[in-house]
Amino acid sequence: MKNYEKDGILTIKDLSLPTDEQLKKGVALIECVQEIPCNPCVDSCPVGAISMKDINAPPVVDYDKCIACGKCIGVCPGLAIFVIKIKNDKALVSIPYEFLPVPAKGDTVKALNRKGKIVSDAIVQRVIKKGKTMIITIEVEKDLYNDIRNIRV
Amino acid sequence: MRVNGVPNVRTCIAPLKEDVHVEMQDKFANLPDADFKENLKKKIDVDILIVGAGPAGLCASIEAASQGASVLLVDENLKVGGQLVKQTHKFFGSKHEKAGTRGINIAVDLKKQLGEFEKSGKIQLMLNSTVIGYYESDKKTHKFAMVERKDYDTFLFEIDCKAVVFAVGAMENMLLFPGNDLPGVYGAGAVQTLMNVYGVKPGDNVLMVGAGNVGLIVSYQLLQAGINVDRVVEAAPFIGGYHVHAAKLRRCGVPIYTSHSIKEVYGKDKVEGVVVVSLDKNWQPIPGTEEKVKCDTICLAVGLTPSTRLLSQAGVEMEFIPEAGGYVALHDESMMTVKKGVFVSGDSSGIEEASTAMIEGKIAGVSAAYMLGYDKNALKLKKEFIEEIKRLRAGPFGKKPRDAKNKINKLLEEKQ
């Protein structure tokens, strides 16, 4: 049994991480590791960077092809897709968000890890309201890019 | 409750009006013969009766009518959609099952398609109506009694149909523990209905029992409604639902305790708290691990049981299939039971997901129409639907329904 099946938390071991170069360019990280029958992310990708062997297979992102457009974030029923872009010593993390109130660009919010613990403050860089899953992009310290997965307004 | 002199009115769901006389009814009611005599029994003849307008029943109706059959679709609720009307989350699957669309919006889409067939007269929809019994008839038709409620009056109908599709869904399971009758102990589905359909907050601080998809999804929706979820406890040593649903809760700060259950719920007149306990490898409580947790609401998400009472009355072959959630009617790949013209679909044919319920409904609808000689492209569609459902069930999360359907097929072969 994998640990995440007990506690619901993924670790680095469960994920295939992009290189520093790919992170600078910006990539989608898909935290969907189980074989569940679902594939809207594949259909949403405008450059064909997401693939699946069959509908039950976990998605695989070609980090070189990915253009970090974030189209997949809003379609994923599991809210399991995040887009990361490293800019100098900061990381821009785009997160699917379905709560009220909605933060505004420039707001300072709390940045939470996969356990829901507050790790740092973050500044909201962009808010996309398309449908009921909003996409919030926040700026945090670069080394937190693989920890921050939620915000609290 | 008695309303305007009419007994057995479900006042919890009947809309309230001015100048209505509501009385307590603390004994069995006399059958109000007089009312039925004044409102004479009406007859409806139709090709296919479809019982239940949830995802399976709606899809069955649309497919059957598309092939050319006349359909009567009956549901006891005031609007169509079944459980879809409270499912505010996005569905999984492929674009064929409207993946990425929220359940509530799928209900709107299906209702729109239904409306087209209502306009053309191919589908007659009767809401606030209950099919109450199966009766003897000649060999060519199936006969049912149905009551329609209008305001506080009840009207009796006799339905003759050549085929019937049962898409009646399922009931939530209960757990046995001291205090399970205290106000504040709910089924997770009931809480979802209160919040997402009626806009009623069930409580302020919830403990969820069960980390299957229902428990995880409803916990997340409680958070969205601004309600605190203290924790999720799960008796199994692992999270039964999708990891992505568990991850959504965890990153909001909700802990999930596997190998944990509740020992008892305490409180004077309502839930004031709960005693949580660790379980050992044999699912037995470990003495000394009891922990008191204060909360005002307990949500039970511990599985569903197919609703089959009307179906078993219709004289089909029933078997207890644990993987299907209880007693289900034996049925073939076309969703037909051992009784010719009697079809099943959705949760009432074995507990599964709404996506597969929709496809099962399509298979049942198209098969029923084909059996009656309505065939535009019935066999081609049926083949496609069967392939689609096999694809969805191919993964590890499809194992339970796959096993259930295999057992059902095997038992059916033995009977025939």
Interface residues (C-beta under 8 A of the other chain):
Chain A: M1 Y4 E5 K6 D7 G8 I9 L10 E31 C32 V33 Q34 E35 I36 P37 C38 N39 P40 D43 S44 D54 I55 N56 V75 C76 P77 G78 L79 A80 E98 F99 L100 L112 N113 R114 K115 G116 K117 K132 T133 R149 N150
Chain B: H89 K90 F91 F92 G93 S94 K95 A99 G100 R102 L223 Q224 G226 P237 F238 I239 Y242 H243 V244 H245 A246 A247 K248 L249 R250 R251 C252 G253 V254 I256 T258 S355 R391 L392 R393 A394 G395 P396 F397 G398
